[in-house]
Amino acid sequence: MARYKHQFDTTIRQAEEAAEDSTKAVLKGSARFLQSLAAEQMTVLEGIQGKYGNHPVLAELLEVTHANAQMQRKAQGIAVLCGAPAGRRNRPGSVYDVVRNAQGQIRNFRRVEIMQQTGFALKASAVSPVALAVAELLDNAASFSQQDAPIEVTFQRIQKNLCIVIDDAGVGMNDEERQRATALLSGDFVPRLSQLGNQPKFGFPLIGLLARQYGFRVDVTGISRYGGVRAVVLLPEELWTEEQPAPVEEAPAPVSIVRDDQSAPSRPRTVHGLPKRVSRAASPDDQRQPSRTAQDTGRVSGRSRGALGALQRGTISGRTFDSAATEGPQDA
């Protein structure tokens, strides 16, 4: 009898695993398709920005690009949870910029305050997974706190670890919620997709998966100074390094120019041999000088386009990292 029960249990488990794998395959394919559409939409929006420059309608389009960034993040998270890689980069990324990238991918990004700069950079392999995990934590902090409450991000170096600390002013968690969150983030409990609910909560399961795969840890059991949740992303030394300062180019030595008096046009003189004053209004040299007003206008126009582009790319004004440009193929 025990043998038949064991066979029955084994058959049920295999059927559940097969169903889970099939569901993940369908979801991953759907999520990848949505990622592709979002990338195409971003390309179109960037083309519109480049074509129309400072047109007032671009301010409205930035709301569309921000919504597009959120859709990309959600689709990427589902794909990763279903077995796709988190993405890849060919070079390290500033920890500060990685957090700004994550900030630009949540709905209430204006509430996030990055309190300090940092002189550290994530290694290339860790940039995409850490950015995705931090975005989920920021989104969670914003979702469970009041609409006007701040979300503060700080950085701390503790021994050989670098910590990204996120403090919110939300309602906090009770003991049962903390235990469940700890189990999800540590990998002690890996839920099936069917266990995520009718309104699936992908956040903590996704963060736990990324943490296990890429070697960092996440803890949300702390209490922030506002009484809400303190989330800590602990990055071991294998994942980060100190930022290298950009090389400073030496300024070229000044070149002295000796004017050839003979080549200069002769100025009219008075009857006493003194040079006459020449009206500057009629100077042909001035006519060859470009209009300073036109130069300044072009400079302002360029700055405006740059600001719009920064917001579109998802930093504190938008996203720093363009996922299509900095991340490799997910299937690679």
C-alpha positions as CSV (number, residue, x, y, z in Angstrom):
1,M,0.0,0.0,0.0
2,A,2.8,2.4,0.9
3,R,4.4,1.6,-2.5
4,Y,1.3,2.6,-4.4
5,K,1.0,5.8,-2.4
6,H,4.6,6.7,-3.2
7,Q,4.0,6.1,-6.9
8,F,0.8,8.2,-6.7
9,D,2.6,11.1,-5.0
10,T,5.4,10.9,-7.5
11,T,3.0,11.0,-10.5
12,I,1.2,14.0,-9.0
13,R,4.5,15.8,-8.4
14,Q,5.7,15.2,-11.9
15,A,2.4,16.4,-13.4
16,E,2.6,19.6,-11.3
17,E,6.1,20.2,-12.4
18,A,5.2,19.6,-16.0
19,A,2.3,22.0,-15.7
20,E,4.5,24.6,-14.0
21,D,7.1,24.3,-16.8
22,S,4.5,24.7,-19.5
23,T,3.0,27.7,-17.8
24,K,6.4,29.4,-17.4
25,A,7.2,28.8,-21.1
26,V,4.0,30.4,-22.2
27,L,4.4,33.4,-19.8
28,K,8.1,33.8,-20.8
29,G,7.2,33.9,-24.5
30,S,4.4,36.4,-23.9
31,A,6.6,38.6,-21.7
32,R,9.4,38.6,-24.2
33,F,6.9,39.7,-26.9
34,L,5.8,42.6,-24.7
35,Q,9.4,43.6,-24.1
36,S,9.9,43.7,-27.9
37,L,6.9,45.9,-28.4
38,A,8.0,48.2,-25.6
39,A,11.4,48.5,-27.2
40,E,9.9,49.4,-30.5
41,Q,7.7,52.0,-28.9
42,M,10.7,53.5,-27.2
43,T,12.5,53.8,-30.5
44,V,9.5,55.6,-32.0
45,L,9.3,58.0,-29.1
46,E,13.0,58.8,-29.3
47,G,12.6,59.4,-33.0
48,I,9.8,61.9,-32.4
49,Q,12.0,63.7,-29.8
50,G,14.9,63.9,-32.2
51,K,12.6,65.2,-35.0
52,Y,10.6,67.8,-33.2
53,G,13.2,69.1,-30.7
54,N,11.7,71.6,-28.3
55,H,8.1,71.2,-29.3
56,P,5.8,71.5,-26.2
57,V,4.1,68.2,-26.9
58,L,7.3,66.4,-25.9
59,A,6.5,67.1,-22.2
60,E,3.4,65.1,-22.6
61,L,5.2,62.3,-24.5
62,L,7.5,61.9,-21.5
63,E,4.5,60.5,-19.5
64,V,4.2,57.9,-22.3
65,T,7.9,57.0,-22.1
66,H,7.7,56.7,-18.3
67,A,4.7,54.3,-18.6
68,N,6.6,52.4,-21.3
69,A,9.6,52.0,-18.9
70,Q,7.2,50.5,-16.3
71,M,5.8,48.1,-18.8
72,Q,9.3,47.0,-19.8
73,R,10.2,46.4,-16.2
74,K,7.1,44.3,-15.5
75,A,7.6,42.3,-18.6
76,Q,11.3,41.7,-17.9
77,G,10.5,40.6,-14.3
78,I,7.9,38.1,-15.5
79,A,10.4,36.7,-18.1
80,V,13.1,36.4,-15.5
81,L,10.8,34.7,-13.0
82,C,10.0,32.2,-15.8
83,G,13.6,31.4,-16.6
84,A,15.0,34.1,-18.8
85,P,18.3,35.8,-18.0
86,A,18.1,39.3,-16.4
87,G,20.2,40.8,-19.2
88,R,23.8,41.7,-19.5
89,R,26.1,44.7,-19.9
90,N,29.6,45.0,-21.3
91,R,30.9,47.5,-18.8
92,P,30.5,48.3,-15.1
93,G,27.8,50.8,-14.0
94,S,27.9,53.4,-11.2
95,V,25.9,52.3,-8.2
96,Y,24.3,55.7,-8.1
97,D,23.2,55.5,-11.7
98,V,21.9,52.0,-11.2
99,V,19.6,53.2,-8.5
100,R,18.5,56.2,-10.6
101,N,17.7,53.7,-13.4
102,A,15.6,51.7,-11.0
103,Q,13.9,54.9,-9.8
104,G,12.9,55.9,-13.3
105,Q,11.1,52.6,-13.8
106,I,8.4,53.0,-11.0
107,R,5.2,55.0,-11.1
108,N,5.9,57.3,-8.2
109,F,9.5,58.0,-9.0
110,R,9.3,61.6,-7.8
111,R,9.0,60.5,-4.2
112,V,12.4,58.7,-4.3
113,E,15.3,60.8,-2.9
114,I,18.8,59.5,-3.4
115,M,20.5,61.1,-0.5
116,Q,24.1,60.9,-1.5
117,Q,26.6,60.1,-4.3
118,T,28.8,57.0,-4.1
119,G,32.2,56.3,-5.5
120,F,31.4,52.6,-6.2
121,A,30.5,50.8,-9.4
122,L,28.8,47.5,-10.0
123,K,30.5,44.9,-12.1
124,A,29.0,44.4,-15.5
125,S,27.3,41.1,-14.7
126,A,25.5,42.6,-11.6
127,V,24.1,45.8,-13.2
128,S,20.9,44.5,-14.7
129,P,19.8,42.1,-11.9
130,V,20.5,44.7,-9.1
131,A,18.7,47.4,-11.0
132,L,15.7,45.1,-11.4
133,A,15.7,44.1,-7.7
134,V,16.1,47.7,-6.5
135,A,13.2,48.8,-8.8
136,E,11.0,46.2,-7.3
137,L,11.9,47.3,-3.8
138,L,11.3,51.0,-4.6
139,D,7.9,50.1,-6.2
140,N,7.0,48.1,-3.1
141,A,7.9,51.0,-0.8
142,A,5.9,53.4,-2.9
143,S,2.8,51.1,-3.1
144,F,2.6,50.6,0.7
145,S,3.1,54.2,1.8
146,Q,1.2,57.5,1.5
147,Q,1.3,59.3,-1.8
148,D,3.3,62.2,-0.3
149,A,5.6,60.2,1.9
150,P,9.3,60.2,1.0
151,I,11.4,57.2,0.1
152,E,15.0,57.7,0.9
153,V,18.0,55.8,-0.5
154,T,21.4,55.8,1.1
155,F,24.6,53.8,0.6
156,Q,26.8,52.3,3.3
157,R,30.0,50.3,3.1
158,I,30.2,47.8,5.8
159,Q,33.4,45.8,6.0
160,K,33.7,44.1,2.6
161,N,30.0,44.6,1.7
162,L,28.3,47.5,0.0
163,C,24.7,48.2,1.1
164,I,21.9,50.0,-0.7
165,V,19.5,51.1,2.0
166,I,15.8,52.0,1.2
167,D,13.7,53.6,3.9
168,D,10.0,54.2,3.5
169,A,7.3,55.7,5.7
170,G,4.7,53.0,5.1
171,V,2.7,50.9,7.5
172,G,5.4,48.4,8.0
173,M,4.9,44.6,8.3
174,N,3.7,42.4,11.1
175,D,5.7,39.3,12.2
176,E,3.9,36.9,9.9
177,E,4.6,39.2,6.9
178,R,8.2,39.5,7.8
179,Q,8.6,35.7,8.1
180,R,7.0,35.2,4.7
181,A,9.1,38.0,3.1
182,T,12.3,36.5,4.6
183,A,11.5,33.1,3.2
184,L,10.8,34.4,-0.3
185,L,13.9,36.6,-0.4
186,S,16.2,33.9,1.0
187,G,14.9,31.2,-1.3
188,D,13.7,29.0,1.6
189,F,10.3,29.2,-0.1
190,V,10.0,29.2,-3.9
191,P,6.3,29.5,-4.8
192,R,4.7,28.1,-7.9
193,L,3.1,30.6,-10.3
194,S,-0.3,29.3,-9.2
195,Q,0.5,30.4,-5.6
196,L,1.1,34.0,-6.5
197,G,-2.7,34.8,-6.4
198,N,-5.3,36.2,-8.8
199,Q,-3.4,39.5,-8.8
200,P,0.1,38.0,-8.9
201,K,2.7,39.5,-6.6
202,F,5.9,38.9,-8.5
203,G,8.1,41.3,-6.4
204,F,9.6,39.3,-3.6
205,P,9.8,36.0,-5.5
206,L,11.6,37.8,-8.3
207,I,14.0,39.5,-6.0
208,G,14.8,36.2,-4.2
209,L,15.5,34.5,-7.5
210,L,17.8,37.3,-8.6
211,A,19.6,37.3,-5.3
212,R,20.2,33.6,-5.5
213,Q,21.4,33.7,-9.1
214,Y,23.7,36.6,-8.8
215,G,25.1,36.3,-5.3
216,F,23.6,39.2,-3.3
217,R,21.2,39.3,-0.3
218,V,18.1,41.3,0.5
219,D,16.6,42.0,3.9
220,V,13.3,43.8,4.7
221,T,13.0,43.0,8.4
222,G,14.4,46.4,9.6
223,I,12.3,49.4,10.6
224,S,13.0,52.7,9.0
225,R,13.4,56.0,11.0
226,Y,9.9,56.8,9.8
227,G,8.4,53.7,11.3
228,G,8.1,52.0,7.9
229,V,10.2,49.2,6.3
230,R,13.9,49.4,5.8
231,A,15.1,47.3,2.9
232,V,18.8,46.5,2.5
233,V,20.4,45.1,-0.6
234,L,23.8,43.7,0.5
235,L,26.3,43.4,-2.2
236,P,29.5,41.3,-1.5
237,E,32.8,42.5,-2.8
238,E,32.7,40.2,-5.8
239,L,29.9,42.3,-7.3
240,W,31.3,45.8,-7.0
241,T,34.5,47.9,-7.3
242,E,35.6,51.5,-6.7
243,E,34.8,53.8,-9.6
244,Q,37.8,54.8,-11.7
245,P,38.0,58.6,-12.2
246,A,37.7,59.6,-15.8
247,P,41.1,60.5,-17.3
248,V,41.7,64.3,-17.4
249,E,43.0,65.5,-20.7
250,E,45.7,68.1,-20.6
251,A,44.8,71.4,-22.0
252,P,46.9,72.3,-25.1
253,A,49.6,75.0,-24.5
254,P,48.5,78.4,-25.5
255,V,49.7,79.5,-28.9
256,S,50.9,83.0,-29.3
257,I,50.0,84.7,-32.6
258,V,52.3,87.4,-33.9
259,R,50.3,89.8,-36.0
260,D,51.9,90.9,-39.3
261,D,51.4,94.6,-39.3
262,Q,52.1,94.7,-43.0
263,S,49.2,92.3,-43.7
264,A,46.7,94.4,-41.6
265,P,44.6,96.9,-43.6
266,S,46.0,100.4,-43.3
267,R,43.9,102.8,-41.4
268,P,43.2,106.4,-42.7
269,R,45.2,109.1,-41.0
270,T,44.7,112.8,-40.3
271,V,46.7,115.6,-41.8
272,H,48.9,115.4,-38.7
273,G,49.7,111.7,-39.3
274,L,47.4,110.4,-36.5
275,P,45.1,107.4,-37.2
276,K,41.5,108.2,-37.7
277,R,38.8,106.5,-35.5
278,V,36.9,103.9,-37.6
279,S,33.2,103.3,-36.9
280,R,32.7,99.8,-35.5
281,A,29.2,99.7,-37.1
282,A,30.7,99.5,-40.5
283,S,33.5,97.1,-39.7
284,P,33.5,94.2,-42.3
285,D,35.0,91.9,-39.6
286,D,31.9,92.3,-37.5
287,Q,29.7,91.2,-40.4
288,R,31.5,87.9,-40.5
289,Q,30.9,87.1,-36.8
290,P,27.9,84.8,-36.2
291,S,25.1,86.3,-34.1
292,R,25.7,85.7,-30.4
293,T,21.9,85.6,-29.9
294,A,21.6,82.8,-32.4
295,Q,24.4,80.9,-30.7
296,D,22.9,81.2,-27.3
297,T,19.5,80.2,-28.6
298,G,21.0,77.0,-30.1
299,R,22.8,76.3,-26.9
300,V,19.5,76.6,-24.9
301,S,17.7,74.5,-27.4
302,G,20.4,71.8,-27.0
303,R,20.1,71.9,-23.2
304,S,16.3,71.5,-23.4
305,R,16.6,68.5,-25.7
306,G,19.2,67.1,-23.4
307,A,16.9,67.5,-20.3
308,L,14.1,65.9,-22.2
309,G,16.3,63.0,-23.2
310,A,17.5,62.5,-19.7
311,L,13.9,62.2,-18.4
312,Q,13.1,59.9,-21.2
313,R,16.0,57.6,-20.3
314,G,14.8,57.2,-16.8
315,T,17.1,58.9,-14.3
316,I,15.8,61.1,-11.5
317,S,14.5,63.0,-14.5
318,G,14.3,59.7,-16.4
319,R,16.2,56.5,-16.9
320,T,20.0,56.5,-17.0
321,F,20.4,53.2,-18.7
322,D,18.8,52.6,-22.1
323,S,18.0,48.9,-21.8
324,A,18.1,48.3,-25.5
325,A,21.5,49.8,-25.8
326,T,23.2,48.6,-22.6
327,E,21.8,45.1,-22.2
328,G,22.5,42.2,-24.5
329,P,20.0,39.7,-25.8
330,Q,18.1,38.0,-23.0
331,D,18.6,34.6,-24.6
332,A,22.4,35.0,-25.0
